[in-house]
Amino acid sequence: MQRSLQIGSLSLLLLTPLLARAQDSTRLEKVSTKTVNISGTVGSEGKSLVSDKGNRVWKVVNSDALAATEGRHVFVKARVNSQSNEITVTVVRLQEVRTTAKLDDVAFRR
């Protein structure tokens, strides 16, 4: 009886640091979420965003925010979880597509 109590106590002592470490990892995951600005092209149905910088593919958690801009180039402000490559979009701005020449360009300075 006393031996089984010792084994139980030993097991509890060994598991305590593991449980504490598990709580720390969830705390670190929450801390790693930060807000950043990303420019890129919206994927199908707004479920992904391919960034201009490094062609990194982000999974969009709230895809309804980008659904109307499918295939377009946008600037977004989003909360990023880089461990799982997920973003939660908070602000969306469409990038202008220039169809005319820029009049202050070198070609027009004569």
Backbone torsions as a table, in degrees:
resi	resn	phi	psi	omega
1	MET	NA	-45.6	-177.7
2	GLN	-68.2	-34.1	179.1
3	ARG	-66.5	-41.0	179.6
4	SER	-67.9	-32.6	176.2
5	LEU	-67.0	-38.7	178.1
6	GLN	-66.2	-40.9	179.1
7	ILE	-65.4	-41.1	177.5
8	GLY	-63.2	-41.6	178.6
9	SER	-66.3	-39.8	178.7
10	LEU	-64.8	-41.4	178.4
11	SER	-62.1	-42.2	179.5
12	LEU	-63.7	-40.2	178.3
13	LEU	-65.6	-34.8	-179.9
14	LEU	-76.1	-32.4	-178.5
15	LEU	-79.9	-25.7	-176.6
16	THR	-57.9	-47.6	177.8
17	PRO	-63.3	-33.9	178.7
18	LEU	-66.0	-40.9	177.7
19	LEU	-66.0	-40.2	177.9
20	ALA	-64.0	-39.1	179.2
21	ARG	-67.1	-37.9	177.9
22	ALA	-62.7	-40.1	177.5
23	GLN	-66.1	-39.3	178.2
24	ASP	-63.6	-38.8	-178.8
25	SER	-67.0	-37.3	176.3
26	THR	-68.6	-34.6	177.3
27	ARG	-66.7	-41.2	178.3
28	LEU	-64.7	-36.8	179.3
29	GLU	-63.5	-39.2	178.6
30	LYS	-69.0	-36.4	-179.3
31	VAL	-70.0	-33.3	-176.0
32	SER	-71.1	-14.0	178.4
33	THR	-75.5	119.2	-179.0
34	LYS	-137.2	162.4	-179.2
35	THR	-95.0	130.3	179.9
36	VAL	-138.4	164.9	173.7
37	ASN	-102.5	130.7	-179.2
38	ILE	-131.0	134.8	171.6
39	SER	-110.9	141.2	-178.9
40	GLY	178.7	-171.7	-178.0
41	THR	-107.3	134.1	-177.8
42	VAL	-79.9	135.0	178.5
43	GLY	-83.3	-171.6	-176.3
44	SER	-63.6	133.1	178.7
45	GLU	57.4	17.9	177.9
46	GLY	72.5	15.5	-176.7
47	LYS	-82.9	-12.9	179.6
48	SER	-144.2	161.4	177.6
49	LEU	-139.2	123.0	178.3
50	VAL	-98.9	113.6	-175.1
51	SER	-75.5	151.4	177.3
52	ASP	-68.7	-36.0	-177.5
53	LYS	-84.0	104.1	176.5
54	GLY	80.5	4.7	-179.4
55	ASN	50.7	38.8	-179.9
56	ARG	-77.8	134.3	-179.6
57	VAL	-95.5	121.7	178.8
58	TRP	-107.4	136.5	173.5
59	LYS	-86.0	128.7	-177.4
60	VAL	-93.3	119.6	-177.7
61	VAL	-69.7	-45.3	179.7
62	ASN	-104.4	73.7	-173.8
63	SER	-62.6	-21.2	177.9
64	ASP	-63.1	-23.9	178.7
65	ALA	-68.8	-28.4	-178.2
66	LEU	-110.9	0.9	-174.6
67	ALA	-59.5	-36.6	-177.5
68	ALA	-76.4	-11.6	-176.5
69	THR	-111.8	26.8	-177.3
70	GLU	-56.7	129.0	177.7
71	GLY	81.0	-2.1	-177.6
72	ARG	-98.9	162.3	179.0
73	HIS	-92.9	127.2	-174.8
74	VAL	-134.5	161.8	166.9
75	PHE	-110.9	129.1	179.2
76	VAL	-126.6	149.6	168.8
77	LYS	-108.6	125.9	-172.6
78	ALA	-147.9	155.3	170.8
79	ARG	-87.5	128.0	-172.0
80	VAL	-110.7	134.1	168.4
81	ASN	-113.9	96.0	-173.3
82	SER	-71.1	-19.6	179.0
83	GLN	-67.9	-37.2	-178.6
84	SER	-109.9	9.5	-179.7
85	ASN	54.0	42.5	179.7
86	GLU	-116.7	145.1	174.1
87	ILE	-129.0	149.4	172.2
88	THR	-116.7	110.6	-173.1
89	VAL	-75.5	131.5	176.9
90	THR	-110.1	-35.3	-179.7
91	VAL	-136.4	137.1	178.5
92	VAL	-125.4	131.2	174.1
93	ARG	-129.9	129.3	176.3
94	LEU	-75.9	141.8	176.8
95	GLN	-88.3	138.1	179.4
96	GLU	-68.4	140.8	174.6
97	VAL	-105.2	116.3	-177.4
98	ARG	-78.9	122.7	179.3
99	THR	-108.9	-11.2	179.5
100	THR	-116.0	165.6	179.1
101	ALA	-72.6	150.3	177.5
102	LYS	-84.5	114.6	-170.9
103	LEU	-66.8	-22.0	177.4
104	ASP	-93.2	16.2	177.5
105	ASP	-71.2	158.2	-177.8
106	VAL	-57.6	-35.1	-177.8
107	ALA	-63.6	-23.5	-178.7
108	PHE	-98.4	4.1	-178.0
109	ARG	-96.1	73.4	177.6
110	ARG	-127.1	NA	NA
